[in-house]
Amino acid sequence: MTTVVFDFAGVLFCWHPPTMLMRVLPQRAPDLAAGAHLAQAIFQGYGGDWADFDRGTIEVEPLVARIVARTGLAPTEVRAVVDEVPRELQPMPDTVALLRRLHALGQRLYFLSNMPAPYADHLQRSHRFLELFADGLYSARERLIKPESAIFDLAAHRFGRPAGELLFFDDVPANVAAARAAGWQARLFIDAEGCASDLRAAGLL
């Protein structure tokens, strides 16, 4: 009775901050190395200020002010990055195709995503394929974030499935480890091909 749960950014939606920053702030990130360095400064490994944004405890303007104060970037530069994220979050066709295959096979699908509220609202408005999910949790709407154990416990309760029956795909190793610690099955997502292989091994494809 394994049930599949997907992360969003980096799994179903494109998410590569270094190249995004090369596109948005080429004067600050002329190459991948500079983009990666700047991404660490802005997103802090999704801790700190950005974790508060993911958690839904800070709005956009205070977030921008905090990042400006930490990094020395101009407010217009930081705001450009924040505004670019929805355009970066484009569907990954191979994973979406896999999602459709699972749905066609009768699999009940769920999601668990660290996602600030403005971006969650944008995704829900913009992508009809999200209707394939029976349910899901956005971190900002729950005031909880991965890799905290509480969000995995809440998700299992919300989905109505025992933790051991949930097979979770996430591209962040710390989140995979946390899901396993919460009793879930969890796999590190590398690409759709590897995900399909894991699903076949679980007897779901």
C-alpha positions in Angstrom: 0.0 0.0 0.0 2.9 2.3 -0.7 1.8 6.0 -1.3 4.0 8.4 -3.3 4.8 11.9 -2.0 6.8 14.4 -4.1 8.8 17.5 -3.1 8.4 20.4 -5.6 11.4 22.6 -6.2 14.2 20.4 -7.7 11.8 17.5 -8.3 8.7 18.6 -10.1 9.8 22.2 -10.8 13.2 23.5 -11.9 15.3 25.0 -9.2 19.0 25.9 -9.7 19.8 29.2 -7.9 23.3 29.7 -9.3 22.1 29.8 -12.9 19.0 31.9 -11.9 21.3 34.4 -10.3 23.6 34.5 -13.4 20.4 35.4 -15.3 19.0 38.0 -12.9 22.2 39.6 -11.5 24.9 39.0 -14.2 27.0 41.8 -12.8 27.2 39.9 -9.4 27.2 36.4 -10.8 29.2 36.2 -14.0 29.8 32.5 -13.8 28.6 29.4 -12.0 31.1 29.7 -9.1 30.1 33.3 -8.4 26.4 32.3 -8.8 26.8 29.5 -6.2 28.6 31.9 -3.8 25.9 34.4 -4.1 23.2 31.8 -3.7 24.7 30.8 -0.4 24.7 34.4 0.7 21.1 35.0 -0.2 19.4 31.7 0.6 21.7 30.6 3.5 21.2 27.0 2.6 17.5 27.7 3.2 18.2 28.6 6.8 18.0 31.9 8.5 15.9 34.5 6.7 14.8 32.3 3.9 13.8 29.6 6.3 11.5 32.1 8.0 10.1 32.9 4.5 9.5 29.2 3.9 7.9 28.9 7.3 5.5 31.8 6.5 6.6 33.9 9.4 8.1 36.8 7.4 6.7 38.7 4.4 8.5 39.8 1.3 9.5 43.3 2.3 11.1 42.4 5.6 12.8 39.5 3.9 14.3 41.8 1.3 15.4 44.2 4.1 17.1 41.4 6.0 19.0 40.1 3.0 20.1 43.6 2.1 21.4 44.2 5.6 23.3 40.9 5.5 24.8 40.9 2.0 25.2 44.6 1.0 23.2 44.0 -2.1 20.9 46.8 -3.3 17.2 46.5 -2.4 16.4 46.5 -6.1 18.8 43.5 -6.7 17.3 41.5 -3.9 13.8 42.2 -4.9 14.7 41.2 -8.5 15.8 37.8 -7.1 12.7 37.3 -5.0 10.5 38.2 -8.0 12.4 35.9 -10.3 11.7 32.7 -8.3 8.3 32.0 -9.8 9.7 32.2 -13.3 12.5 29.8 -12.2 10.0 27.3 -11.0 9.1 25.8 -14.3 7.7 22.3 -14.6 10.2 19.5 -15.2 8.6 17.7 -18.1 10.1 14.2 -17.4 8.9 14.2 -13.8 5.5 15.6 -14.7 5.1 12.8 -17.2 6.0 10.3 -14.5 3.4 11.9 -12.2 0.8 11.5 -14.9 1.7 7.9 -15.4 1.3 7.2 -11.7 -2.0 9.0 -11.6 -3.2 7.0 -14.6 -2.3 3.8 -12.8 -4.6 4.8 -9.9 -1.9 5.9 -7.5 -3.0 8.4 -4.9 -0.4 11.2 -5.0 0.6 13.8 -2.4 3.2 16.5 -2.1 5.3 18.0 0.7 7.1 21.2 -0.2 9.0 24.0 1.5 7.4 26.9 -0.2 6.7 30.5 0.8 3.1 31.5 0.5 3.4 33.8 -2.6 5.1 31.1 -4.6 2.7 28.4 -3.5 -0.2 30.6 -4.6 1.5 31.2 -7.9 2.0 27.5 -8.5 -1.6 26.6 -7.7 -2.9 29.3 -10.1 -0.5 28.4 -12.9 -0.3 24.6 -13.2 -3.3 22.5 -13.8 -1.4 19.3 -13.4 -1.3 19.9 -9.6 -4.9 18.8 -9.6 -3.5 15.3 -9.9 -2.5 15.5 -6.3 -5.0 14.3 -3.8 -3.6 16.6 -1.1 -0.3 18.2 -0.1 1.4 20.5 2.4 3.1 23.8 1.7 5.4 24.8 4.6 4.3 28.4 4.8 0.7 27.4 5.3 1.6 25.0 8.1 4.3 27.2 9.8 6.6 24.2 9.7 9.5 23.4 7.4 11.6 20.4 6.4 13.7 18.9 7.8 11.8 19.3 11.1 10.2 16.1 12.2 6.9 17.8 13.0 6.1 18.5 9.3 6.5 14.8 8.5 4.3 13.8 11.3 1.6 16.3 10.3 1.8 15.2 6.7 1.4 11.5 7.5 -1.6 12.4 9.7 -3.1 14.7 7.0 -2.6 12.1 4.3 -4.2 9.4 6.5 -1.3 6.9 5.8 1.1 5.2 8.2 4.6 6.7 7.9 6.1 3.5 6.7 3.7 3.4 3.7 4.8 6.9 2.4 7.5 6.9 -0.3 9.0 10.4 -0.5 11.1 11.9 -3.2 13.2 15.0 -2.3 16.4 16.4 -3.8 17.8 17.6 -0.5 19.8 14.9 1.5 18.9 16.4 4.9 15.2 16.2 4.0 15.5 12.6 2.9 17.3 11.7 6.2 14.7 13.5 8.2 11.9 11.7 6.4 13.5 8.3 7.1 14.0 9.3 10.8 10.2 10.0 10.9 9.6 6.4 9.7 9.0 7.2 6.0 10.5 5.5 3.0 12.5 8.2 1.3 14.7 8.4 -1.8 17.1 11.2 -2.9 15.8 12.6 -6.2 18.5 13.0 -8.9 16.4 12.8 -12.0 13.2 11.3 -13.4 14.9 8.2 -14.7 16.3 7.4 -11.2 12.9 8.1 -9.7 11.2 5.8 -12.1 13.7 3.1 -11.2 12.9 3.5 -7.5 9.2 3.3 -8.3 9.6 0.1 -10.3 11.6 -1.4 -7.4 8.7 -0.5 -5.1 6.2 -2.2 -7.5 4.5 1.0 -8.5 5.4 1.1 -12.2 
